[in-house]
Amino acid sequence: MSNFTLEKFNPTLNELKELAEKHNWLDINWIDDKEWYENVKEALKELRDKRVYITKTLKNYRQEAIDFQRAVLEHEKELIWIISNTEDSLKEKKQKIDKLILIKKTEEILPVRKWILDSAWIKYNDDDILEMDDKDFAKFMIEEKQKLIEEEEKRKQEEADKKQRESELEKAKQEAELKAKKEAEEKAKIEAELAEKKHKEEIDRIRKEQEEKEEAEKQKKLDEEKKAKEEKERVEKMEKYNKWKDENWYNEKDFMIQREWDIMVI
């Protein structure tokens, strides 16, 4: 083990303070101040050498301290290992008896614990709560109550979300039904307008056909009347013509008929 102490380290703290104060006042007044330039240069060299010495020396001490710490830890492990197995074995035996003592003690208050848990609607196992001391049982109660509260809050939230979804679905359904109703009414209106238009067009067509038919029949009647009149006039004219020939003793052998201007002459 090293006998090193910071108070005995060479150089001492006071020596280093004196060295720093010795050179702290040095200065170079101008560019050509060669004397003081050399003084500052020498001072820097002395301070650098001292700094390097301190660093190297203390580095060696640090390594010695690290090696000593590692050795101490290894020795500590060896010492603890000697007694740890026995200690662990005794702890296990003691814990086993402590557990049996606790179970025997809690058997007397088990009905009370079960009644408390049943009243709080907390699920449990008899063997588990038998192995709990008062502190563990209280902690178990708090944790299980918190679980129940969280489950109830979760259930309420899920129920609220479900109602929200159902409300949104119902609203969407109503909007869809209203839209479908409006579309159906609009479609029915358009179909009615088309049917009315078609009906009107059909009536106009029938009326037009009827008018055309009546006009055709009227024209036919006029044509027939005109034809009959012309035929009558032709017959009357022919009869008059034949009468005229008879009155003038016409025969094809002895006479000839010709038109002179607007007059027929024999």
Buried (B, 14 or more C-beta within 10 A) or exposed (E): EEEEEEEEBEBEEEEBEEBEEEBEEEEBEEEEEEEEBEBBEEBEEEBEEBEEEBEEBBEEEEEEEEEEEEEEEEEEEEEEEEEEEEEEEEEEEEEEEEEEEBBEEBEEBEEEBBEBBEEEEBEBEEEEBBBBEEEEBEEBBEEBEEEBEEEEEEEEEEEEEEEEEEEEEEEEEEEEEEEEEEEEEEEEEEEEEEEEEEEEEEEEEEEEEEEEEEEEEEEEEEEEEEEEEEEEEEEEEEEEEEEEBEEEEBEEEEEEEEEEEEEEEE
